[in-house]
Each structure stands twice: as C-alpha cells, then as structure tokens.
Amino acid sequence: MLYIREARRLVPDYIITQQTASLENGEPPVADLIAVAYWPTDTHCVRRILLEGKVHNEGFIFRDDHKWRPFGIAYRALIPKVKEAANVITSTCPSSSHVAYVIQMVVPRGTFPKD
C-alpha cells in the first residue's frame, strides 16, 4: 500500500514556515488563531545512503533541542485566496512550508489540562 505523507497544499496570502515555530521568532501570536501546533520538527528520511562506509538518513530532521515552540495555526492559512475560491476551508492541507507542515500534522497523545 502506498503511503503519502504530504500532498498539495493551499497557497493563500499567509504561509506558515519553519520560522513560525522557532524560539528566535519575535512575531506576536497570530490574531486569527484557530488551532495550536505542539510538536518539534519531525521529518522522515527520504532515503538511506552509504557515505564513507556509514549509512546516513537523508532528509531526516527531529528537532529536540528545545529551540522550537508551540505556535498558532492561523485561520487564514486554512482558506484559499478569495479570488481563487469561496466557501472552502481545509484542515489537512494548510498553507505551509515542508518543515512547518510536518510540525503541525502530528497530534501528540496524552492528557491535556482542562480549564
């Protein structure tokens, strides 16, 4: 069975990037918050290659260095440009870069505090 981890995504006016999840990001939280992504960068390797007698996972990134932060998913990242479509929203193909997409697609398991 073919497993597709990523596919097409919207390209509206607002695009979520790796910088959005970075601690160095000085931007305030998004005003139109609709969800929160809470997972470090976690990309799977594209292929395994042999370099100088050692196997390397090409394309693998897991950022567990605590230099990332939870970040808000903006409503405007889930809707297309007004001139391209109307009355459409997506939760599975938000407007984001490759690295930002893999951050927001994981839903951590566990118990979350209640209000």
DSSP file (Angstrom, degrees, kcal/mol; ACC not computed):
  #  RESIDUE AA STRUCTURE BP1 BP2  ACC     N-H-->O    O-->H-N    N-H-->O    O-->H-N    TCO  KAPPA ALPHA  PHI   PSI    X-CA   Y-CA   Z-CA
    1    1 A M              0   0    0      0, 0.0     2,-0.3     0, 0.0     0, 0.0   0.000 360.0 360.0 360.0 133.2    0.0    0.0    0.0
    2    2 A L        -     0   0    0      2,-0.0     2,-0.5     1,-0.0     0, 0.0  -0.613 360.0-157.8 -78.6 131.2    1.3    3.4   -1.0
    3    3 A Y        -     0   0    0     -2,-0.3     2,-0.6     0, 0.0    -1,-0.0  -0.954   4.0-166.1-113.2 121.7    1.6    5.9    1.9
    4    4 A I        -     0   0    0     -2,-0.5     3,-0.1     1,-0.1    -2,-0.0  -0.925   9.1-179.4-110.7 112.9    1.7    9.6    1.1
    5    5 A R  S    S+     0   0    0     -2,-0.6     2,-0.3     1,-0.2    -1,-0.1   0.800  72.1  21.9 -81.2 -30.8    2.8   11.7    3.9
    6    6 A E        +     0   0    0     87,-0.0     2,-0.2     3,-0.0    -1,-0.2  -0.963  63.5 160.7-136.5 153.7    2.5   15.0    2.1
    7    7 A A        -     0   0    0     -2,-0.3    -2,-0.0     1,-0.2     0, 0.0  -0.650  52.5 -28.1-145.8-155.8    0.5   16.2   -0.9
    8    8 A R        -     0   0    0     -2,-0.2     2,-0.3     1,-0.0    -1,-0.2  -0.292  57.2-164.2 -66.3 151.2   -0.7   19.5   -2.4
    9    9 A R        -     0   0    0     -3,-0.1    86,-0.1    87,-0.0    84,-0.0  -0.930  24.7 -97.0-133.1 158.5   -1.2   22.4   -0.1
   10   10 A L        -     0   0    0     83,-1.8    86,-0.4    -2,-0.3    69,-0.0  -0.316  22.7-154.6 -66.8 156.3   -3.0   25.7   -0.4
   11   11 A V        +     0   0    0     84,-0.1    70,-0.2     4,-0.1     4,-0.1  -0.612  34.0 152.5-131.3  73.6   -1.0   28.9   -1.2
   12   12 A P        -     0   0    0      0, 0.0    65,-0.1     0, 0.0    64,-0.0   0.020  64.6 -76.3 -85.4-160.4   -3.1   31.7    0.2
   13   13 A D  S    S+     0   0    0     63,-0.2     2,-0.5     1,-0.1    64,-0.1   0.763 117.7  55.0 -72.2 -25.3   -1.9   35.1    1.5
   14   14 A Y        -     0   0    0     62,-0.5     2,-0.4    60,-0.0    81,-0.2  -0.946  66.5-173.5-115.6 126.2   -0.5   33.7    4.7
   15   15 A I        -     0   0    0     -2,-0.5     2,-0.4    -4,-0.1    81,-0.2  -0.974  19.8-136.4-121.9 128.1    2.0   30.8    4.8
   16   16 A I  B     -a   96   0A   0     79,-2.3    81,-2.4    -2,-0.4     2,-0.2  -0.678  32.5-177.9 -80.4 131.0    3.2   29.1    7.9
   17   17 A T    >>  -     0   0    0     -2,-0.4     3,-0.9    79,-0.2     4,-0.6  -0.704  44.7 -96.6-124.1 175.7    7.0   28.5    7.8
   18   18 A Q  G >4 S+     0   0    0      1,-0.3     3,-0.9    -2,-0.2     4,-0.4   0.845 121.5  63.2 -59.3 -34.7    9.7   26.9   10.0
   19   19 A Q  G >4 S+     0   0    0      1,-0.2     3,-1.1     2,-0.2    -1,-0.3   0.813  90.8  66.3 -61.2 -31.1   10.4   30.4   11.4
   20   20 A T  G <4 S+     0   0    0     -3,-0.9    -1,-0.2     1,-0.3    -2,-0.2   0.854 105.9  41.6 -59.2 -36.0    6.9   30.5   12.9
   21   21 A A  G << S+     0   0    0     -3,-0.9    48,-2.1    -4,-0.6    -1,-0.3   0.412  93.4 108.8 -92.6   0.9    7.8   27.6   15.3
   22   22 A S  B X   -B   68   0B   0     -3,-1.1     3,-1.4    -4,-0.4    46,-0.2  -0.557  68.1-138.7 -83.6 141.7   11.3   29.0   16.1
   23   23 A L  T 3  S+     0   0    0     44,-2.3    -1,-0.1     1,-0.3    45,-0.1   0.772 104.9  63.6 -65.6 -25.0   12.1   30.4   19.5
   24   24 A E  T 3  S+     0   0    0     43,-0.4     2,-0.4     2,-0.0    -1,-0.3   0.597  77.8 109.8 -74.3  -9.3   14.1   33.1   17.7
   25   25 A N    <   -     0   0    0     -3,-1.4    -5,-0.0    -6,-0.2    -6,-0.0  -0.543  48.7-171.8 -71.4 120.2   10.8   34.3   16.1
   26   26 A G        +     0   0    0     -2,-0.4    -1,-0.2     2,-0.0    -3,-0.0   0.366  43.9 121.7 -93.9   4.9    9.8   37.6   17.6
   27   27 A E        -     0   0    0      1,-0.1     3,-0.1    -7,-0.0    -2,-0.0  -0.404  65.9-117.4 -69.1 142.2    6.5   37.7   15.9
   28   28 A P        -     0   0    0      0, 0.0     3,-0.1     0, 0.0    -1,-0.1  -0.358  46.4 -79.3 -70.0 160.6    3.4   38.0   18.1
   29   29 A P        -     0   0    0      0, 0.0    42,-0.0     0, 0.0     4,-0.0  -0.215  61.7 -87.1 -56.9 152.6    0.9   35.1   18.1
   30   30 A V    >   -     0   0    0      1,-0.1     3,-0.6    -3,-0.1    43,-0.1  -0.306  27.9-139.3 -64.1 145.8   -1.5   35.2   15.2
   31   31 A A  T 3  S+     0   0    0      1,-0.2     2,-0.2    -3,-0.1    -1,-0.1   0.792  99.1  51.8 -76.7 -29.0   -4.6   37.2   15.6
   32   32 A D  T 3  S+     0   0    0     40,-0.1    43,-2.7     2,-0.0    -1,-0.2  -0.295  79.2 174.0-105.6  48.9   -6.9   34.7   13.9
   33   33 A L  E <   +C   74   0C   0     -3,-0.6    41,-0.2    -2,-0.2     3,-0.1  -0.303  14.7 160.8 -59.1 130.4   -5.8   31.6   15.9
   34   34 A I  E     +     0   0C   0     39,-2.6     2,-0.3     1,-0.4    -1,-0.2   0.524  65.9   1.0-125.2 -18.6   -7.8   28.5   15.2
   35   35 A A  E     -C   73   0C   0     38,-1.0    38,-3.2     2,-0.0    -1,-0.4  -0.965  63.6-124.1-160.0 168.6   -5.5   25.7   16.5
   36   36 A V  E     -C   72   0C   0     -2,-0.3     2,-0.5    36,-0.2    36,-0.2  -0.990  13.5-148.3-125.9 129.9   -2.2   25.2   18.2
   37   37 A A  E     +C   71   0C   0     34,-2.9    34,-1.8    -2,-0.4     2,-0.2  -0.840  18.7 176.9 -94.5 129.6    0.6   23.0   16.8
   38   38 A Y        +     0   0    0     -2,-0.5    66,-0.1    68,-0.4    -2,-0.0  -0.602  38.8  91.3-137.1  74.0    2.7   21.4   19.6
   39   39 A W        -     0   0    0     -2,-0.2    30,-0.1    30,-0.2     3,-0.1  -0.947  68.2-112.2-160.5 142.5    5.4   19.1   18.2
   40   40 A P        -     0   0    0      0, 0.0    24,-0.1     0, 0.0     2,-0.1  -0.240  56.8 -68.7 -72.2 168.5    9.0   19.6   17.3
   41   41 A T        +     0   0    0     22,-0.2    22,-2.2   -20,-0.1     2,-0.2  -0.380  60.0 173.6 -57.1 127.8   10.2   19.4   13.7
   42   42 A D  E     +D   62   0D   0     57,-0.3     2,-0.4    20,-0.2    20,-0.2  -0.700   3.6 165.8-146.0  84.5    9.9   15.7   12.7
   43   43 A T  E     -D   61   0D   0     18,-2.8    18,-1.5    -2,-0.2     2,-0.1  -0.855  31.0-128.9-104.3 139.7   10.6   14.8    9.1
   44   44 A H        -     0   0    0     -2,-0.4     2,-0.1    16,-0.2    -2,-0.0  -0.478  35.1 -93.6 -81.1 154.5   11.1   11.3    8.0
   45   45 A C        -     0   0    0     -2,-0.1    14,-0.3     1,-0.1     3,-0.1  -0.380  22.0-150.1 -69.9 147.0   14.1   10.3    5.9
   46   46 A V  S    S-     0   0    0     12,-3.2     2,-0.3     1,-0.3    13,-0.2   0.864  74.3 -21.8 -81.7 -41.3   13.7   10.3    2.1
   47   47 A R  E     -E   58   0E   0     11,-1.1    11,-2.7     9,-0.0     2,-0.5  -0.980  61.2-112.6-161.2 164.3   16.3    7.6    1.6
   48   48 A R  E     -E   57   0E   0     -2,-0.3     2,-0.3     9,-0.2     9,-0.2  -0.916  35.0-173.3-106.3 131.9   19.3    5.9    3.2
   49   49 A I  E     -E   56   0E   0      7,-2.5     7,-3.0    -2,-0.5     2,-0.6  -0.903  22.8-127.4-125.9 154.7   22.6    6.5    1.5
   50   50 A L  E     +E   55   0E   0     -2,-0.3     2,-0.5     5,-0.2     5,-0.2  -0.898  30.1 174.2-103.6 116.8   26.1    5.0    2.1
   51   51 A L  E >   -E   54   0E   0      3,-3.0     3,-1.9    -2,-0.6    -2,-0.0  -0.985  70.0 -19.8-126.0 121.2   28.9    7.6    2.6
   52   52 A E  T 3  S-     0   0    0     -2,-0.5    -1,-0.1     1,-0.3     3,-0.1   0.862 128.1 -50.2  52.0  41.7   32.4    6.6    3.5
   53   53 A G  T 3  S+     0   0    0      1,-0.2     2,-0.4    -3,-0.0    -1,-0.3   0.513 119.1 104.2  79.8   5.0   31.2    3.2    4.9
   54   54 A K  E <   -E   51   0E   0     -3,-1.9    -3,-3.0     2,-0.0     2,-0.4  -0.939  68.8-125.4-122.1 143.9   28.4    4.7    7.0
   55   55 A V  E     -E   50   0E   0     -2,-0.4     2,-0.4    -5,-0.2    -5,-0.2  -0.724  28.1-169.3 -87.0 131.3   24.7    4.7    6.5
   56   56 A H  E     -E   49   0E   0     -7,-3.0    -7,-2.5    -2,-0.4     2,-0.9  -0.958  22.4-132.0-121.8 139.6   23.1    8.2    6.6
   57   57 A N  E >   -E   48   0E   0     -2,-0.4     3,-0.9    -9,-0.2     2,-0.4  -0.813  27.6-147.5 -88.3 108.7   19.4    9.0    6.7
   58   58 A E  E 3  S+E   47   0E   0    -11,-2.7   -12,-3.2    -2,-0.9   -11,-1.1  -0.642  76.9  11.1 -81.8 128.1   19.0   11.7    4.1
   59   59 A G  T 3  S+     0   0    0     -2,-0.4     2,-0.4     1,-0.3    -1,-0.2   0.410  87.4 140.8  90.9  -1.1   16.3   14.3    4.8
   60   60 A F    <   +     0   0    0     -3,-0.9     2,-0.4   -13,-0.2    -1,-0.3  -0.613  20.5 170.0 -79.7 129.5   15.7   13.3    8.5
   61   61 A I  E     +D   43   0D   0    -18,-1.5   -18,-2.8    -2,-0.4     2,-0.4  -0.979  10.8 165.4-137.7 124.8   15.1   16.1   10.9
   62   62 A F  E     -D   42   0D   0     -2,-0.4     2,-1.1   -20,-0.2   -20,-0.2  -0.902  20.5-158.2-135.9 110.8   14.0   15.8   14.5
   63   63 A R        +     0   0    0    -22,-2.2   -22,-0.2    -2,-0.4     3,-0.2  -0.745  32.1 149.3 -95.3  99.0   14.5   18.9   16.5
   64   64 A D        +     0   0    0     -2,-1.1    -1,-0.1     1,-0.1     0, 0.0  -0.002  41.5 104.9-114.1  27.6   14.6   18.1   20.2
   65   65 A D  S    S-     0   0    0      1,-0.0    -1,-0.1     0, 0.0    -2,-0.1   0.286  90.8-116.8 -92.2  10.0   16.9   20.9   21.1
   66   66 A H  S    S+     0   0    0     -3,-0.2    -2,-0.1     1,-0.1    -3,-0.0   0.744  83.9 118.4  61.6  26.5   14.1   23.0   22.7
   67   67 A K        +     0   0    0      2,-0.0   -44,-2.3   -44,-0.0   -43,-0.4   0.161  60.0  76.1-103.7  17.0   14.6   25.8   20.2
   68   68 A W  B     -B   22   0B   0    -46,-0.2   -46,-0.2   -45,-0.1   -47,-0.1  -0.765  63.4-161.6-117.5 167.7   11.1   25.4   18.9
   69   69 A R        -     0   0    0    -48,-2.1   -30,-0.2    -2,-0.3   -32,-0.1  -0.977  31.8 -91.1-144.9 155.9    7.8   26.5   20.5
   70   70 A P        -     0   0    0      0, 0.0     2,-0.3     0, 0.0   -32,-0.2  -0.427  52.0-167.3 -61.1 146.7    4.1   25.7   20.2
   71   71 A F  E     -C   37   0C   0    -34,-1.8   -34,-2.9    -2,-0.1     2,-0.3  -0.974  20.4-103.2-142.3 156.7    2.6   28.1   17.6
   72   72 A G  E     -C   36   0C   0     -2,-0.3     2,-0.7   -36,-0.2   -36,-0.2  -0.549  21.8-137.7 -81.4 138.5   -0.8   29.1   16.5
   73   73 A I  E     -C   35   0C   0    -38,-3.2   -39,-2.6    -2,-0.3   -38,-1.0  -0.862  27.4-135.2 -91.6 119.9   -2.3   27.9   13.2
   74   74 A A  E >   -C   33   0C   0     -2,-0.7     3,-1.7   -41,-0.2     4,-0.3  -0.527   7.0-133.5 -79.4 140.4   -3.9   31.0   11.6
   75   75 A Y  G >  S+     0   0    0    -43,-2.7     3,-2.1     1,-0.3     4,-0.4   0.884 107.5  61.9 -55.4 -39.8   -7.4   30.7   10.1
   76   76 A R  G 3  S+     0   0    0      1,-0.3   -62,-0.5     2,-0.2     3,-0.3   0.634  94.3  62.5 -68.1 -11.7   -6.2   32.5    7.0
   77   77 A A  G <  S+     0   0    0     -3,-1.7    18,-2.7     1,-0.2    -1,-0.3   0.545 102.3  52.6 -83.8  -7.9   -3.7   29.6    6.4
   78   78 A L  S <  S+     0   0    0     -3,-2.1    12,-2.0    -4,-0.3    -2,-0.2   0.428 101.1  66.7-106.3  -2.3   -6.7   27.2    6.0
   79   79 A I  S    S-     0   0    0     -4,-0.4    10,-0.1    -3,-0.3     3,-0.1  -0.930  79.5-120.4-121.4 146.2   -8.6   29.2    3.4
   80   80 A P        -     0   0    0      0, 0.0     8,-0.1     0, 0.0    -2,-0.1  -0.202  47.9 -72.7 -74.0 171.0   -7.7   29.9   -0.2
   81   81 A K    >>  -     0   0    0    -70,-0.2     4,-1.8     1,-0.1     3,-1.5  -0.373  45.2-120.6 -60.0 143.7   -7.2   33.3   -1.7
   82   82 A V  T 34 S+     0   0    0      1,-0.3    -1,-0.1     2,-0.2     0, 0.0   0.861 112.5  53.6 -57.7 -38.6  -10.6   35.0   -2.2
   83   83 A K  T 34 S+     0   0    0      1,-0.2    -1,-0.3     3,-0.0     3,-0.1   0.657 110.8  48.1 -73.0 -14.1  -10.1   35.3   -5.9
   84   84 A E  T <4 S-     0   0    0     -3,-1.5     2,-0.3     1,-0.3    -2,-0.2   0.792 124.5 -12.2 -96.8 -32.4   -9.4   31.6   -6.3
   85   85 A A     <  -     0   0    0     -4,-1.8    -1,-0.3     3,-0.1     2,-0.3  -0.984  54.6-150.1-163.9 158.1  -12.2   30.0   -4.3
   86   86 A A  S    S+     0   0    0     -2,-0.3     3,-0.1     1,-0.1    -5,-0.0  -0.947  75.3  22.0-132.7 154.5  -15.0   30.8   -1.9
   87   87 A N  S    S+     0   0    0     -2,-0.3     2,-0.4     1,-0.2    -1,-0.1   0.861  91.1 124.8  60.8  38.9  -16.7   28.9    0.9
   88   88 A V        +     0   0    0     -3,-0.1     2,-0.3    -8,-0.1    -1,-0.2  -0.991  29.6 168.6-131.6 137.1  -13.8   26.5    1.3
   89   89 A I        -     0   0    0     -2,-0.4     2,-0.4   -10,-0.1   -10,-0.2  -0.989  12.1-162.2-142.0 148.1  -11.7   25.5    4.3
   90   90 A T        +     0   0    0    -12,-2.0    -2,-0.0    -2,-0.3   -13,-0.0  -0.965  20.6 179.4-131.1 148.3   -9.2   22.8    4.8
   91   91 A S  S    S+     0   0    0     -2,-0.4    -1,-0.1     3,-0.1   -13,-0.0   0.532  85.7  50.4-115.3 -15.9   -7.6   21.1    7.9
   92   92 A T  S    S+     0   0    0      1,-0.2    -2,-0.0   -14,-0.1   -14,-0.0   0.621 114.3  36.6-101.7 -14.7   -5.4   18.6    6.1
   93   93 A C  S    S+     0   0    0    -15,-0.1   -83,-1.8   -87,-0.1    -1,-0.2  -0.416  76.5 171.7-134.8  62.1   -3.5   20.8    3.6
   94   94 A P        -     0   0    0      0, 0.0     2,-0.8     0, 0.0   -16,-0.2  -0.209  47.7 -89.4 -67.6 162.4   -2.9   24.1    5.2
   95   95 A S  S    S+     0   0    0    -18,-2.7   -79,-2.3   -81,-0.2     2,-0.3  -0.629  77.1 124.5 -73.9 110.0   -0.7   26.7    3.7
   96   96 A S  B     -a   16   0A   0     -2,-0.8   -79,-0.2   -86,-0.4     2,-0.1  -0.993  60.5-100.6-162.5 159.6    2.8   25.9    4.9
   97   97 A S     >  -     0   0    0    -81,-2.4     4,-2.3    -2,-0.3     5,-0.2  -0.286  50.0 -97.5 -74.1 171.4    6.4   25.1    4.0
   98   98 A H  H  > S+     0   0    0      1,-0.2     4,-1.7     2,-0.2     5,-0.2   0.935 124.1  44.6 -57.5 -49.3    7.5   21.5    4.1
   99   99 A V  H  > S+     0   0    0      1,-0.2     4,-1.1     2,-0.2   -57,-0.3   0.912 114.0  48.8 -66.3 -42.7    9.1   21.8    7.5
  100  100 A A  H  > S+     0   0    0      1,-0.2     4,-1.8   -84,-0.2    -1,-0.2   0.852 107.0  58.0 -65.1 -33.4    6.2   23.7    9.0
  101  101 A Y  H  X S+     0   0    0     -4,-2.3     4,-1.3     1,-0.2    -1,-0.2   0.923 105.0  48.5 -63.1 -44.5    3.8   21.1    7.6
  102  102 A V  H  < S+     0   0    0     -4,-1.7     4,-0.4     1,-0.2    -1,-0.2   0.760 108.9  55.5 -70.6 -22.0    5.4   18.2    9.4
  103  103 A I  H  < S+     0   0    0     -4,-1.1     3,-0.5     1,-0.2    -1,-0.2   0.911 113.6  38.8 -71.4 -42.8    5.3   20.2   12.7
  104  104 A Q  H  < S+     0   0    0     -4,-1.8    -2,-0.2     1,-0.2    -1,-0.2   0.595 103.1  68.9 -88.4 -10.1    1.6   20.8   12.5
  105  105 A M  S  < S+     0   0    0     -4,-1.3     2,-0.4    -5,-0.1    -1,-0.2   0.664  83.0  84.2 -83.3 -13.9    0.5   17.4   11.2
  106  106 A V        -     0   0    0     -3,-0.5   -68,-0.4    -4,-0.4   -64,-0.0  -0.755  61.7-160.2 -92.5 131.0    1.4   15.5   14.4
  107  107 A V        -     0   0    0     -2,-0.4   -68,-0.1   -70,-0.1   -70,-0.1  -0.939  20.9-133.1-107.8 112.8   -1.1   15.4   17.2
  108  108 A P        -     0   0    0      0, 0.0     2,-0.2     0, 0.0   -69,-0.0  -0.344  16.7-131.5 -66.8 144.6    0.6   14.5   20.5
  109  109 A R        +     0   0    0      2,-0.0     2,-0.3    -2,-0.0     0, 0.0  -0.623  57.1  72.7 -90.9 154.6   -1.1   11.8   22.6
  110  110 A G  S    S-     0   0    0     -2,-0.2     2,-0.5     2,-0.0     0, 0.0  -0.835  81.7 -49.9 138.3-173.7   -1.7   12.3   26.3
  111  111 A T        -     0   0    0     -2,-0.3    -2,-0.0     0, 0.0     0, 0.0  -0.838  44.2-158.0-101.3 132.5   -3.7   14.2   28.8
  112  112 A F        -     0   0    0     -2,-0.5    -2,-0.0     1,-0.0    -3,-0.0  -0.870  29.1-101.9-108.1 142.9   -4.1   17.9   28.5
  113  113 A P        -     0   0    0      0, 0.0     2,-0.3     0, 0.0    -1,-0.0  -0.322  35.4-131.3 -63.5 143.5   -5.1   20.1   31.4
  114  114 A K              0   0    0      1,-0.1     0, 0.0    -2,-0.0     0, 0.0  -0.647 360.0 360.0 -93.5 153.3   -8.7   21.2   31.5
  115  115 A D              0   0    0     -2,-0.3    -1,-0.1     0, 0.0     0, 0.0   0.483 360.0 360.0 -71.1 360.0   -9.8   24.7   32.1
